[in-house]
């Protein structure tokens, strides 16, 4: 706290010198501040940093954020270090990485302060100059002549150049960078009105008689218009910033799922509460009933029911036991357990969700291209219309024609709002992706969200998508001359080196039956067919019929293996043949349980107008057995991994809009090829990276929710674009005076300013309605 030599102190709010012994005081950050009045004290309490630091753009930011990367919500290609304004549209940049403790919005604080001063300066101007229109108020007669103009000049100057400085600065930057935008028009219109009025006030002798009112002989001034315009624009910015803040509510809600602290278990068994950032991979963490799980991990001790609805959107408690995986942000309902931290910090699923949602909100939908094309020509066209308007009024308008020309030209510049066009799509995308995240639907890019409503064909990979993705060894049949031990030992030896989804099932099934195996040599994986290798001098083959045919191994009908295989397939099992030293030795039946929600999901998706196709590498008989249980009539069976994307291309060549749902590494090319790729949350990272959206819970009913979200979002975008186009197409001609010959109506620049400010807010407000969309 600064004190003068005579012991007096300075009020940090109003700057007044006060006696500390007779003043209001308040301690902040180990320092006492003194105030002349209670109102100054309350203003300081509301936001001390904004008062103590005159440049809120940096001072209020979270420490280190001034060196963080910022981007523009309307133009995500714009990136820079530290805050600032977008060189294209003038909008304030936002931090790329969203954090809960980033503090209040510095631009909102700055704009709010300017708004208060703008109202204080422009309201007296408005009351005096417009008093004749207000019933019972007749103060205009008290103020006449050049002295009154000087008073207006004194009030309007700080309003225009301090209150409106952010607007003027952005306008200047737009002309300097040749990216004309909304602020170009506002700055131009405001300065034209202000400098004309200033010249008329300070140098009236420069104006010829034709510029003067024929009745009063005075030159009209428009200080109140300039002051009110910038004040209303600042008001619009405040409302817009507040509305934009609500669009990040989904990310904020996700971040709030993670607790601030965690209870770490020391090596000696004692426990301590530590900051979440101190938890490392490999730490043991205690989670008590009612607490949120702090990190991704695996339960070491104890058991509980866990509510994962915050992450998956599915409000069903899931039983967790030793060995179960748990996710950060989930709620521990009743039991107490100790988990082993597997992923912490930015590596947790919750952090990845936040990152994906944040990135998706800054992607551009194809529908935005139309608005971008219009915006590219919009501002120059408006300036041209303003010039033509001024010329028309000067030539054909009533006296004083210059006054009419000036007022209407300024109104044209002010009312036009390219910002409404620019915001129409990004705001809806931001809200839509947030709603999706709340329901366990992660949208990777806006293009997928737009395309999903147009999809008419859905291709679904069987394993891990329609089924649980946890196959089990169900049946073992051996050929004559071989034993079950020989067959399973050989299969176990080979499958230990395989990453195929069926490999783990065979390994676990063989080991559960008490078998073990020595390592194999010369291991080879044959895509879409099987595997081969050498063990104890024997050549072992595991795979499908095609592999046996390629290796010229006959499946002995006399042993009944061929008919046995057919029977297994008809029951929905995947058949794996085992051959040892060129002889068929057995056949294994592996089955994967169908997800309990899959049949219902297929029915709902078909009712929604989708053609459903099941895609699988299984034999057609096995595929048909699974499809029959699910009610699917179209099947693509015996498809090799490399052929999956070819199936998608073939469907697309038929004019179909195709979505592909899958979860494995071999699904990634097909997911990328489809118009919309849909990955399962429990799937591989490669699949998730290749997909346009991810269903965290892996429940196919989420596709229907995503379709509803897509329709709602696109409807909202079309509404915004229609409003933005209609507003500008109707507003500019009205501001130019098109109604004057018919009705004698003109649009005041101040009314134009209010309409312009509210147009952007209306677009954002409409986008926020998406938060109530029913999925």
Secondary structure, 3 states (H helix, E strand, C coil): CCECCCCEEECCCCCCEEEHHHCEEEEECCEEEEECCHHHHHHHHHCHHHHHCCCHHHHCCCCCHHHCEEECCCCCCCEEECCCECCCCCCECEECCCCCCCCCCHHHHHHHHHHHHHHHHHHHHHHHHCHHHCCCCCCHHHCCHHHHHHHHHHHHHHHHHHHCHHHHHHHHHHHHHCCCCHHHHHHHHHHHHHHHHHHHHHCHHHCCHHHCCCCCCCCCCCHHHHHHHHHHHHHHHHHHHHHHHHHCHHHHHHHCCCCCEEEEECCCCCEEEEEHHHCCCCCEEEECCCCECCCEEEEEEECEEEECHHHHCCCCEEEECCCCEECCCCEECCCCEEEEEEECHHHCHHHHHHHHHHHHHCCCCCCHHHHHHHHHHHHHHHHHHHHHHHHHHHHHCCCCHHHHHHHHHHHHHHHCCHHHHHHHHHHHHHHHHHHHHHCCEEECCHHHHHHHCCCCEEEEEHHHHHECCCCEEEEEEECCCCCHHHHHHHHHHHHCCCCCHHHHHHHHHHHHCCCCCCCCEEEEEECCCEEEEEECCEEEEEECHHHHHHCCCCCCHHHCHHHHHHHHHHCCCEEEEEEECCEEEEEEEEECCECCCHHHHHHHHHHCCCEEEEECCCCHHHHHHHHHHHCCCEEECCCCHHHHHHHHHHHHHCCCCEEEEECCHHHHHHHHHCCEEEEECCCCHHHHHHCCEEECCCCCHHHHHHHHHHHHHHHHHHHHHHHHHHHHHHHHHHHHCCCHHHHCCCCCHHHHHHHHHHHHHHHHHHHHHHHHCCC
